[in-house]
Amino acid sequence: MSPATPVKDQARGYIIPIGGAEAKRKDPVILERFVELCGGESARILVIPTASLLDETGPLYQELFETMGAKAVCIPIEDRDHCYQEDILGALEKATGIFITGGNQLRLSTILGGTPVARAIRRLNADGVHMAGTSAGAAIISEHMIAGGRGGPSPRESGVVLAPGLGLTNRVIIDQHFNKRGRLGRLLAALSFNPFVCGLGIDENTAAFIAPDGTMEVIGHGTVTVVDPSQLRHSSMSYVRKAEAVSLIGLKLHVLASGAQFNLETREAKL
């Protein structure tokens, strides 16, 4: 799935995967940067809390964004029928920023996938609306979504479960709560199937701000682990037995803290 083609003569919106557990009250640099991108006091942010089963999740983010000076509205999309409602689609059209909360990413994909809401998010991002997601909301941003898998440092056969994402980018695959939950192995397992994309392992309270030109800047208090498989020479995924460890030869890995950048087009990192 390729990202939607812009129909307007303007840059795409930013794509901002957040690793989860971002600071909300004390030093909320990630959320403040998102509000600033969306227009500051002119920002109109739509919060989609579909992934969460907690009633307070959406209103919490709405309150946070309003405290930061933006206008915000929370749209509870709880089943696929909601994705066809004109009032919800109309609210999307007014947004300068869309924020998808954390929770269960399969709940996100099974409710939003293939609906007018998903198509609208793709189109709006292509036309300049900024899109951020935290935890599950980060995982679904890319074409291929990590839906589950085992923790640990080693890639293994059957070590990751993949599902279709929103397809806002086909340059990366994203894993969240990365170091806290020991998810290097499942990110490597995902890359072992096809080394076309880069892997982004995003720590908690950390975000990757991906600009329209493919330049990614790290913001927050942790790191983004970038796994670049463009020079991969061998993957044993196709022939190892169930649950066995996988050999990967030729990977390049970067660990990037706040302020560091990575170009997804040229595959170059810099401080």
C-alpha positions in Angstrom: 0.0 0.0 0.0 1.5 3.3 -1.0 0.7 6.6 0.8 -2.2 8.6 -0.6 -1.3 10.9 -3.5 -1.7 14.6 -2.7 -4.4 16.4 -4.7 -3.3 19.8 -3.5 -0.1 21.7 -4.4 1.3 21.5 -0.9 3.6 19.4 1.3 2.3 16.3 3.1 1.7 16.5 6.8 4.1 15.2 9.4 3.9 11.7 10.6 4.7 11.4 14.3 4.8 7.9 16.0 5.3 8.2 19.8 6.6 5.2 21.8 3.9 5.5 24.4 3.8 6.9 28.0 4.7 10.4 26.8 4.8 13.1 29.4 1.5 14.8 29.8 1.7 17.3 32.6 5.4 17.7 33.4 7.6 18.8 30.5 5.2 17.5 27.7 7.6 18.5 24.9 6.2 15.9 22.4 2.6 17.0 22.7 3.6 20.7 22.7 5.7 20.2 19.6 2.7 18.5 17.9 0.4 21.4 18.8 2.9 23.9 17.5 3.1 22.0 14.2 -0.7 21.9 13.9 -1.0 25.7 14.2 -0.6 26.6 17.9 -3.6 28.6 19.1 -5.1 28.1 15.6 -4.7 24.3 15.8 -7.8 22.1 15.5 -6.9 18.6 16.8 -9.1 15.6 16.4 -8.5 12.9 19.1 -9.4 9.3 18.1 -9.4 7.0 21.2 -10.6 3.9 19.4 -7.7 1.7 20.6 -8.4 2.3 24.3 -11.2 0.7 26.3 -10.9 3.4 29.0 -13.6 6.1 28.8 -11.3 8.8 30.1 -8.5 8.4 27.5 -10.0 10.6 24.8 -11.2 13.4 27.1 -7.8 13.4 28.8 -6.0 14.2 25.5 -8.6 16.7 24.5 -8.1 18.6 27.8 -4.3 18.4 27.4 -4.4 19.9 23.9 -6.8 22.6 25.0 -4.5 23.5 27.9 -1.8 24.0 25.4 -3.9 26.5 23.5 -5.4 24.4 20.7 -9.0 23.6 19.9 -9.6 19.9 20.4 -12.4 17.5 20.0 -12.6 13.8 20.9 -14.5 11.5 18.5 -15.2 8.1 20.1 -15.2 5.6 17.2 -16.3 2.3 18.8 -17.4 0.2 15.9 -17.2 0.2 12.1 -20.6 1.8 11.7 -19.3 5.0 13.3 -16.7 5.2 10.5 -19.5 5.9 8.0 -21.2 8.7 9.9 -21.2 12.1 8.2 -20.6 14.0 11.4 -17.4 12.1 12.1 -16.2 12.5 8.6 -17.0 16.2 8.7 -15.0 16.6 11.9 -12.0 15.1 10.3 -12.2 17.6 7.4 -11.9 20.5 9.9 -8.8 19.2 11.6 -5.2 20.5 11.2 -3.9 17.6 13.3 -5.2 14.0 14.1 -4.1 12.2 17.2 -4.7 8.4 17.7 -4.3 7.2 21.3 -2.8 4.0 22.7 -4.5 0.8 23.5 -4.9 -2.3 21.4 -3.7 -1.9 17.8 -5.8 -4.8 16.5 -8.9 -3.0 17.8 -7.7 0.0 15.7 -7.1 -2.0 12.6 -10.3 -4.1 12.8 -12.5 -1.0 13.4 -10.9 1.6 11.2 -9.3 -0.5 8.4 -10.8 0.0 5.0 -13.4 2.5 6.1 -14.1 6.0 5.0 -12.4 7.3 8.2 -9.2 5.4 7.3 -9.3 6.7 3.7 -9.9 10.2 5.0 -6.9 10.1 7.3 -4.7 8.9 4.5 -6.0 11.7 2.2 -5.8 14.4 4.8 -2.2 13.5 5.7 -1.3 13.6 2.1 -2.8 17.1 1.9 -0.9 18.6 4.8 -2.7 17.5 8.0 -0.3 16.3 10.7 -0.9 12.8 12.1 0.4 11.6 15.5 -0.2 8.4 17.3 1.0 7.0 20.6 1.7 3.3 21.4 -1.0 1.4 19.4 -1.6 4.7 17.5 2.0 4.7 16.5 2.1 1.1 15.3 -0.8 1.6 12.9 0.7 4.5 11.1 2.8 2.4 8.7 1.8 0.1 5.9 2.7 -3.0 7.9 1.7 -3.0 11.5 3.3 -5.1 14.3 0.2 -6.5 16.0 2.0 -8.7 18.5 4.9 -11.0 19.2 7.3 -12.2 21.8 9.7 -10.0 23.6 13.5 -10.5 23.9 16.6 -9.5 22.0 16.7 -12.3 19.4 14.6 -12.6 16.2 12.8 -15.9 16.0 10.5 -17.7 13.6 6.9 -16.9 14.6 8.3 -14.1 16.8 6.1 -11.4 15.3 2.5 -11.0 14.2 1.9 -8.5 11.3 -1.3 -6.9 10.1 -2.1 -4.1 7.6 -1.8 -0.6 9.0 -3.1 2.7 7.7 -0.3 3.0 5.2 0.6 6.7 5.8 4.2 5.6 5.0 5.7 2.5 3.4 9.2 3.4 4.5 9.2 2.2 8.0 7.7 -0.4 10.4 7.3 0.8 13.9 7.5 -0.8 17.4 6.7 1.1 20.6 7.6 0.8 24.3 10.7 -0.5 22.7 13.5 -0.9 25.4 11.0 -1.0 28.3 9.4 -4.2 26.9 12.5 -5.6 25.2 11.1 -5.6 21.6 14.3 -5.7 19.5 13.8 -9.3 18.6 10.3 -8.9 17.2 11.3 -5.8 15.2 14.2 -7.7 13.7 11.8 -10.6 13.0 9.5 -8.3 11.1 12.4 -7.0 9.0 13.6 -10.5 8.2 10.6 -11.1 6.0 11.4 -8.3 3.6 14.2 -5.8 4.1 12.5 -3.0 2.1 11.6 -0.8 5.1 13.6 0.6 8.0 12.6 -0.5 11.5 11.9 2.1 14.1 12.0 1.0 17.8 10.6 3.9 19.7 11.2 4.2 23.5 8.5 5.5 25.9 8.2 9.3 26.2 10.0 9.6 22.8 8.8 10.4 19.3 10.0 10.4 15.7 8.9 13.5 13.9 9.0 12.5 10.2 8.9 15.4 7.9 7.4 15.4 4.3 10.9 15.0 2.8 11.6 11.9 4.8 13.8 13.5 7.4 13.1 12.1 10.9 14.0 14.0 14.1 14.0 12.4 17.5 12.2 14.3 20.3 11.8 13.2 23.9 13.7 11.6 26.8 14.6 8.1 25.3 15.9 6.9 22.0 14.8 5.7 18.7 16.5 2.6 17.5 16.8 2.6 13.7 17.4 -0.7 12.0 18.5 -0.2 8.4 18.3 -3.5 6.4 19.3 -2.0 3.1 22.6 -3.9 3.1 21.2 -7.2 4.4 23.1 -10.0 2.8 21.3 -13.0 4.4 18.1 -13.9 6.3 17.4 -17.4 7.5 13.7 -16.8 8.2 12.6 -18.8 5.2 14.1 -22.1 6.4 14.4 -22.1 10.2 12.1 -24.3 12.2 9.3 -23.0 14.3 10.4 -20.7 17.2 14.1 -21.1 16.2 16.4 -18.1 16.2 17.0 -16.3 12.9 20.3 -15.2 11.4 20.5 -11.8 9.9 23.8 -10.7 8.2 24.5 -7.1 7.1 22.1 -5.0 9.2 23.0 -1.5 10.2 21.8 -0.1 13.5 21.6 3.4 14.9 20.5 4.5 18.4 19.4 8.1 18.2 18.6 10.4 21.2 16.7 13.7 21.2 17.9 16.1 18.5 19.4 13.4 16.3 18.1 12.9 12.8 17.8 10.1 10.2 16.9 10.5 6.5 14.6 7.7 5.4 15.4 8.3 1.8 19.2 8.4 1.9 19.5 6.2 5.1 21.9 8.6 6.7 22.0 9.5 10.4 23.3 12.8 11.8 23.4 14.7 15.1 
